[in-house]
Amino acid sequence: MSALGFKSIMGIGLQADYDTALAAPTDKVPFYSESLVEEIENLPDETLEGTPAVRDLHENFRTNGGTVEVPLLYTELDTTYKSIDLLIAAAMGTCTWHAGSGTNILSLKDDLDVFLTKAILKGSTVFENVGSCENNMTFNFAANDFAKVSFDSYAKLQRYSGTSFSQAELEGLTNAINKLVPFKQVCFFIGDQVDALVDADKLGTNAISLALTNGMSEQEQQSCTDGGDTLYPMQPLRDDFRNADLTFTVPRYANETIKDWADNQTRLQAKIVCTLSASYTITIKMPHIKLMIPEINVGGPEKLVQNVTAKVLKNNGNSFMQTVASTNITNEFVVELKNDRTGSIL
């Protein structure tokens, strides 16, 4: 019988290091699609021997990785976690547990070194990625839809035999109802840095996107070393600037406030707040952003909209936007997750 996509199950876990897979999954991740693949890089034998034919291919290197798109959801604990917290934490690198509010505070780490085991059940076969490093992460919020997050990752290797996670372990993960994030639960705040953001700083939008690019090194091969592996990639490290971009759409252009902010190069702050209840919240705080020139184009007789792009920057000393623990945000943004967890994600 043909394998069916709706029967697929994803489980993940936090590794202690780049090389060693976790023994069993800790979190179930509902997902929409994935493209985690292993590519074999062969070297062709192109020696000159009296024929135009390529005589052979020689295996030399394998690269691994791809993209996973998942729903943004509030973490639940049943027998196991149903959650994407680990994926977000792996993309950001640092986690601080604030017991007073029951919140995990995720912040950006300069030397990113968090690795996951990701396994997907396809039919009756487990495809397992070991040493997964999250290079890109994008939050997408859109009217008439659930919030979604995509992750683009590298991995050390992919295997489908001798996996650490078993079919039974993946099938045994929680089947609790998903606590998804519909657009009606999303609030977007933006304003200058003169004081803290308040309800008057809420801005009506119908689409918001926050994209993080970690700038991790491309998959590299090295010659044989003590304990090293020549067939699979070296541990990735950051070798470029980190980049964060915020985009949003204002469905009805009515005044020049946003245009003035862009023209005057005003230093702004912004946050995205998702609320199911007092016990389940997701907050993204950006203490320092600058707008690019917003687009206000006439495409026909319909209402005019504003498409706005902003650069999310390292905090410039804005102390009006702090974490739930009343500490300053040092880098571009933090993600605060309040849910069923009772300790640090990492």
Sequence and secondary structure as in RCSB ss.txt:
>XXXX:A:sequence
MSALGFKSIMGIGLQADYDTALAAPTDKVPFYSESLVEEIENLPDETLEGTPAVRDLHENFRTNGGTVEVPLLYT
ELDTTYKSIDLLIAAAMGTCTWHAGSGTNILSLKDDLDVFLTKAILKGSTVFENVGSCENNMTFNFAANDFAKVS
FDSYAKLQRYSGTSFSQAELEGLTNAINKLVPFKQVCFFIGDQVDALVDADKLGTNAISLALTNGMSEQEQQSCT
DGGDTLYPMQPLRDDFRNADLTFTVPRYANETIKDWADNQTRLQAKIVCTLSASYTITIKMPHIKLMIPEINVGG
PEKLVQNVTAKVLKNNGNSFMQTVASTNITNEFVVELKNDRTGSIL
>XXXX:A:secstr
    GGG EEEEEE SSSS   SS  EE   SEE  EEEEEEEE    SS SS   EEEEEEEEEEEEEEE B  
EESSSEE SHHHHHHHHEEEEEETTTTEEEEEE SS    EEEEEEETTEEEEEEEEEEEEEEEEEETTSB EEE
EEEEESEEESSS SS HHHHHTS      B BGGGEEEEEEESSS   GGGB   SEEEEEEE  B         
TT  SSS     B S  EEEEEEEESS   SHHHHHHHTT  EEEEEEEEEETTEEEEEEEEEEEE   B    S
SS   EEEEEEE    S  SSB TTS B  SS EEEEESS  S   
